Amino acid sequence: MESKIISTSEKILTLVKQKGCISFTELEGSMDDSYNVIFLAIDRLVRENKLSLQRNMTGYLLSTPSYAGKPSKLELTHTV
């Protein structure tokens, strides 16, 4: 199970780095892994400070720590 979490963590980090910022819903739809494995991989990446997880009005956004705090296109399109 640990190797599956590590593999999923690497896929998530690659995807987030490519996009800069991604919603949890979009991430989940982009991956073939189970919700549980994705959740455990995100938890691992956040604890290792490789990923930032922020709540917005519609869900959660994932980004790299250096990207966190900068407004994203996704956030700008969902503000009223």
Protein Blocks (a to p, Z undefined) as FASTA:
>chain_A
ZZmmmmmmmmmmmmmmmnopacfklmmmmpcbdfklmmmmmmmmmmnopaccdddfklcc
dddfklgopacfklmmmpZZ
